[in-house]
Amino acid sequence: MRIIAHRTLVMFYTKYADAKSAIEEWFHKTEKANWESFADIKKTFNSVDAVGNQRFVFNIKGNDYRLVALIKFKIKMVYIRFIGTHKEYDNIKDCSEL
């Protein structure tokens, strides 16, 4: 999968250094993946949730951080739409619109 954009993740873990290894692990697993469906994502990340409109929520570092990605299976693209603390995520009204 191609991930847009790694820079967003780096900027986040520059601010939250404790998230670096978990984010980089997510990045490398995702980059190597060849997902064709939600079921494929679940095989890689058991705690992922589908929230509609091609958006998926990943727990990062246990459940300290959340990452919302728009995934286009046909073209093998993953777009980072949000990364933040669990508290920041809780303030989002509708992840499917990110």
ZAPA-917668 format. One line per 3 residues: number of its first residue (from 1); their letters; for each residue x, y, z of C-alpha. Coordinates in Angstrom, 3 decimals, always signed. Each point is the difference from the previous one (the first is absolute). Example, Ala and Ser with C-alpha at 12.3 -4.5 7.8 and 13.67 -1.06 7.14 Angstrom:
# ZAPA-917668
1	as	+12.300:-4.500:+7.800; +1.370:+3.440:-0.660
//
This chain:
# ZAPA-917668
1	mri	+0.000:+0.000:+0.000; +1.177:+3.530:-0.668; -0.443:+2.324:+2.978
4	iah	-0.656:+3.730:-0.331; +1.726:+1.530:+1.895; +2.746:-1.378:+2.197
7	rtl	+0.977:+3.565:+0.871; -3.278:+0.413:+1.922; +0.931:-2.964:+2.167
10	vmf	+3.537:+1.283:+0.588; -1.321:+3.416:+1.020; -2.361:-1.691:+2.456
13	ytk	+2.601:-2.191:+1.689; +2.400:+2.931:+0.152; -2.554:+1.526:+2.361
16	yad	-0.940:-3.306:+1.710; +3.307:-1.876:+0.153; -1.507:-2.974:+1.845
19	aks	-2.074:-0.779:-3.113; +2.950:-0.267:-2.395; +0.622:-3.752:+0.058
22	aie	-3.719:-0.865:-0.169; -0.588:+2.405:-2.895; +3.019:-1.251:-1.915
25	ewf	-1.149:-3.590:+0.564; -3.458:+0.907:-1.373; +1.625:+1.747:-2.972
28	hkt	+2.269:-2.909:-0.938; -2.723:-2.644:+0.364; -2.373:+2.115:-2.078
31	eka	+2.601:+0.750:-2.643; +0.684:-3.728:-0.468; -3.706:-0.925:-0.043
34	nwe	-2.028:-0.790:-3.091; -3.484:+0.567:+1.403; -3.030:-0.594:-2.167
37	sfa	-2.687:+0.236:+2.684; -0.754:+0.820:+3.625; +0.505:-3.682:+0.833
40	dik	+3.584:+0.273:-1.265; +0.649:+3.001:+2.245; -1.411:-1.958:+2.971
43	ktf	+2.547:-2.746:-0.654; +2.786:+2.571:+0.405; -1.558:+2.181:+2.717
46	nsv	-2.613:-1.813:+2.070; -1.194:+3.156:+1.784; -0.801:+2.025:-3.145
49	dav	-3.543:+1.327:-0.416; -1.826:+0.973:-3.177; -1.835:+3.308:+0.496
52	gnq	-1.527:+0.436:-3.446; +0.837:+1.872:-3.176; +3.213:-2.048:-0.481
55	rfv	+1.384:+1.231:+3.353; +1.636:-2.306:+2.529; +1.102:+0.715:+3.574
58	fni	+3.174:-1.569:+1.363; +1.030:-0.118:+3.655; +3.621:+1.066:+0.384
61	kgn	+2.119:-0.882:+3.037; -2.671:-2.009:+1.727; -2.791:+2.504:-0.081
64	dyr	+1.930:+3.190:+0.825; -0.208:+1.370:-3.534; -2.352:-0.371:-2.932
67	lva	+0.642:+0.131:-3.713; -2.769:+0.444:-2.564; +0.827:-0.983:-3.563
70	lik	-1.906:+0.120:-3.253; +0.854:-3.185:-1.881; -0.471:-0.450:-3.737
73	fki	+0.387:-3.744:-0.508; -0.041:-0.022:-3.816; +2.886:+2.436:-0.350
76	kmv	+1.797:-1.194:+3.179; +0.079:+3.429:+1.647; -0.281:+0.930:+3.679
79	yir	-0.631:+3.651:+0.813; +0.616:+1.157:+3.568; -3.026:+2.095:+0.926
82	fig	+0.642:+0.400:+3.751; +2.500:-1.009:+2.638; -0.371:+1.120:+3.573
85	thk	-0.522:-0.904:+3.604; -2.974:-2.074:+1.029; -1.501:+3.135:+1.579
88	eyd	+0.399:+1.989:-3.239; -1.593:-2.876:-1.909; -2.973:-0.002:+2.384
91	nik	-0.714:+3.605:-1.025; -0.533:-0.974:-3.658; -3.702:-0.042:-0.791
94	dcs	+0.152:-2.171:-3.121; +3.177:-1.780:-1.134; -1.590:-0.902:-3.317
97	el	+0.214:+3.665:-1.007; +3.715:+0.440:+0.687
//
